[in-house]
Amino acid sequence: MGHSTKTTRRRFLQTASVAVAAPYVITSKALGDDETPPASDRIVMGGIGIGNMGRGDQGNFLGRKDVQYVAMSDVRRGVREKSKGKVDGKYGNKDCKAYNDFRELIARDDIDAVHIATPDHWHAIMVIEACRAGKDVYCQKPESRTLREGPLMVAAARRYSRVVSGGSQRVLQDYRKIVNQCWGGELGTVKSINVNVGPLSKECNLPGSDAPDDIDCDLASVSPKLSNSKPDDRLSKEWQEKHEKFRIQPDILREWMEDYRFQLKFVVQTSDDLTEIQELLGRISGSIPPEKVLLMPEGTDATTIRGRDESLIDVCKQFGYRYCNRLHIEVVGNERGT
């Protein structure tokens, strides 16, 4: 699957310490048998979006002897429960983990690859984030929704040395005849080809509706404003003073955190911001799980963000925070409402 086999000194020492601390027991299942390859030859797999096409993809991967299916993610509770039951039934255990948030799945170090079959507008984000997390990817068609998304997905696969495959297997089956005619010169010199794939997607304003009972729609993503957040100089002095007065309100933040599932997202510009963030976390609560803290590089263009992301990723690794890329800047640009 294209994974690096390089062993770092830290990983070697961690592995060695475990080996010294306790006897290493190798099970017969790990060694493999006539029906199952050894663990070293199996691809550890997770699925994201298990309805419709995702359900079929899951079944296909479960049917492969060289795949160990360990986790799945779907926003629908009923789908999660049914999918987990299917995987547990296959292996005769209760080991499959079911996640509401796909980010928890791709954060697992033990997963080699994921398959994705979510609604189309999620494909680019999930493929890029999975590549960033070190996963190989199989994504259902259409792989991307816009012409801008496609090259970004390719760039992510190359940057992180990932194998990314898409569900376009029917192309040559359906159109091989006309392709051969073009390649063979049977139709003469082909100067242009017109392709009709239906009308473009349209913006729409749907009426409000209640959240479905089996979908968890509550995730409070709170972004406290640090001192690096300054209102536009063109705004009135009164507005700027109001911003400074109310940008941090620990009591309100604590109330949100008590009543809702939450994550705290901070926009980071310099190392001084990190000190401010840690001081603020202490003021709010002394027991905020680090995985609920997201750090995002400040910037309104992709070049600036890429220049800051590596150092910020290192900080996240050091403190257990989560790195939050400004993916919307790359996908749609610096547009309001994104």
N, C-alpha and C positions, 0 to 999 in steps of 0.2 A: 504493500500500500504506500510505499514511498517514505516510510518513517526513517528518521535518523537513528542509527544504532550507537551513537557516541555516548559513552558513559562519563559523566562528570565526576570529579573527585568527591564532591559532596554526596552525590547519589551512591557512589561506591562505599563511602564511609558509613552512610546511613544503613545500607544493605548489610555491610559487614558487622555493624554493631548489633543488628537484629539477629544475625546468625550466631554471634557469640552468646547473646543473652538467652537464647532458647534453642532447643533441638529443632532442626528443620524436617518436617514430616511431608513426604511426597505421597499424595494419594494416587490410587490407580486411575482415577478420572483425569488427573493432571497429566499422567504419563500417556494417556490415550489407549485406545484398543482398536479392534477391527471396525467399530462403528464410528469412533470419534477420534480425530487427530489430537496429538498432545497439545497442551495449553499454549506452548510456544508457537504453534502453527495455526492457532485460531485468531480470528479478527473479533475483537470485543466491540459490540455494536449497540447503538441506541437509536431510537426513532423519535422524530419530532413531527407531530400532526398525524394521528392514527385513524382518521376517518376517511372513508371513500378510498382513494388511491393509496393512502398511507397504510390502510389495513391490509391491502393486497401486498404491498411491499414488505410489510412486517412478516406476513406469512411466507413470502419467498425467502427472506433472509433466515427465518426460523428453520426452513427446510434444508439449509446448507450445513453440512457437517463442519465446515471450516469457519463457522460463525458462532460466537457465544453472545447471545442477546441478553443485555443486562438492565436496560432502562428505557423508559419512554416518557414523552411529554405531550400533554394535550390540555387545552383550557377547559374541556368539558369533563366533568367529574365522572359521568357515566361511561364515557369512552375510555378514560384512564382505568377505571376499575375493570372493565371488560378486557381491555388490552393486557393489563397486568395478569389477569386470570389466564389468558391464553398463553402467555409466556411461561408462567409458573406451571401450568399444566404440561407444557412441552418438556420442561426439565424436572418435573416432580418435586419442586421446592417452592419457597415463597421469597426468593431472592430478588426478583425483578423490582426495581424502584420506579415509582410513578411520580412525575413532577408536573406541577401546574405551570411553572416558569421554565422555559427552555434554557435559560442562562444557567440554571443550577445543573442541568444535565451536561452541558458542554464544559462546565468547570471541573468535571471529574477527570482526574489524571489517568484513570484506568481504561477509559473508553478510547478506542482507536478511530472509529468512524461513526457517522450518523447518516440516516436517510431522512429527507425532508419532504413533506407533502402537505404543507400548510396552504392557506389562500395565497394567490400569486403575489400580492403586494408585500408579503413577508419573505419571499425567497431570497432576495439580494441581501437583506440585513442578516438573515440567519446563516446563509452560506459564508458571508464575509466573517461574521463573528465565530463561526465554527472553525474556519481556517485559522483565524487569529488564536483560537484556543488549541490549535494543534490537531484538529480532527480532519480526516479525509471525509468526503461528502458525496452522496448520491442525492440529487435533487430532481423532483418530478418536474415535468414540463408544464407550462413554459418556464424555463430556468429564470429568466428575467422578465420584467414587465415593461421596461423602457430601454431605448437604445443606450442611455447613459448608464444604466445599471450593469449591463453585460460586461463592458471593459473593466469596471471596478471589481467585479467578481473574479475575472481572469487575473487581474493584477494582484488580488489578495491570495489566490491560489499559488501564484508564482512567488510572491514575497515570502510566504510562509511555507513554501515547498510542499504543498498539499496536492493530493489527487482529488479532482472534482469531476464527477461524471453526471450527465443529465439524461433524463428520460425522453430521448428523441429517437428511440429505436425503430420507429415505424417509417422514418423518412425514406430510406432506400426501398423498403418493401412496397410502399405506396407509389413511389415516383421513379423507380429504377428504369422503367421503360423509356420515359421521356428523357431521363438523364443520359441513357445510353445513346439515344438518337442524337442528342446535342453533341456529346463527346465524339461520336463516330462520324459526324459530318453529314448524316442522313438528311438533316433539315437545312443544309447549307450553312452559311456564315450567320451565327446568332449574334445580333447587334444589341439586343436588349431583351429583358425578361420582365414581364409584369406579374406581380403576385398579389392576390387579393385574399386577405385573411380576416375580412370583416371590418366593421367600423371601429374607430378608436374608442377607448373608454371615455366616458363623460363624467363631468362633475355633477353631483346631485346632492340635494338637501333632503334627507329622509326625516319623517316626523319622529319625535321622541318616542321611546318605547321602554318598557320595563326590562331590566336585566333578566335573562333566563335563569331559572332556579339552579341549574347545575353548572353555571359558569361563574367563577370568582372574578368579579369586575373591580374589586376594591384593592387598589395598591396606591397608597399615598406617596407620590414622588415629590419630596419637599426639597427645595433648593435654597437654603439660607444664603443671603447675600453677604459676601465678605467685604472687607474694607477696600478691595480692589474694584468693587462695583460702584461706578460713578455714573450718575445721570448725565444725560446730554447737557453740555454747557449752554445750549440754547434754551433750556427750560428755566423757569423762574427760580429765583433764590428760595422762595417759599417751598416749592416742590423739592428742591435739593435738600433743604433742611428736614423736610418730612421724611424723605427717603432715608437719610442718615439716622433719624430718630427711631424709625420702625423697621429697619432692615433685619435686625436680629431681635427676636422676642422669645426667649427661652421658655417662658410659661406656656405660650401657645404651642411651641414645638413639642413640649412634653405632653400636652393634651392630645395632639395629633397622634403621637407615638403610643399613647395608652389606648386609643380608640380604634386605630386602623393598622392594617399591615402597612409598613412604611419602608422607605429607603431615603437616605439623605444624600443629596447630590451636590458636590461643590465644584465650582469652576476655578481651576488653578492656573495662575500666571507665573508666579515665582516661588522660590523655596520659603519665603516669608509667609506665604499663604498656608503652607503646611503647619507651621507653628500656630497660626491663628485657628486653623481647623481643629487641631488637637485641644487647644484651650477651650474652644467652644463646645466640643464634645464632652469635656469634663464639666462644663457649666450646665449642660442640658441633663446629663445622666452619667453616672459612673459605670454603666453596664451596657453600653450600646455594642452589639455584636459587630466586629469589624467588617463582616461581609455585607452589612447593611449600609456601609459608607462607600459611595461611588465618587471617584475623582475624574474630572473631565478637563482636558487641556483647553485653555482660553485661546480663541482664535476664530476668525471669520473666513479663512481660506484654508484649503487643504495643505498648502506648503507650510504655513505657520504651525498648524496642528501636528504635522508629521515631524517637525523639528523639536516638538516638546513631548511627544508621546513616549519615547523610549525611557527617558528619565522618570516619567510619571509611572510607567509600568513597573519600574524597579522599586519605587516607593510603595506601590500597592503590594508587591510581593513581600516587602520587608514588614509591613504592618498588617497584612491580611485584608486590605481594602480591595475593592473591585474597580478595575479600570473601565471607564465609560467613554468610548470613542465618540466624537461628534460626527457620526456617520452621515447624518442628514446634510452636512456641509458638502461631503463628497458626492452624495446621491442627487440632491436637488439644489445645492448651492445655499448661499446665505439669504434665505427667503423667510419672511415673517410667517409664523404659523406652523413651522416645521420643527 
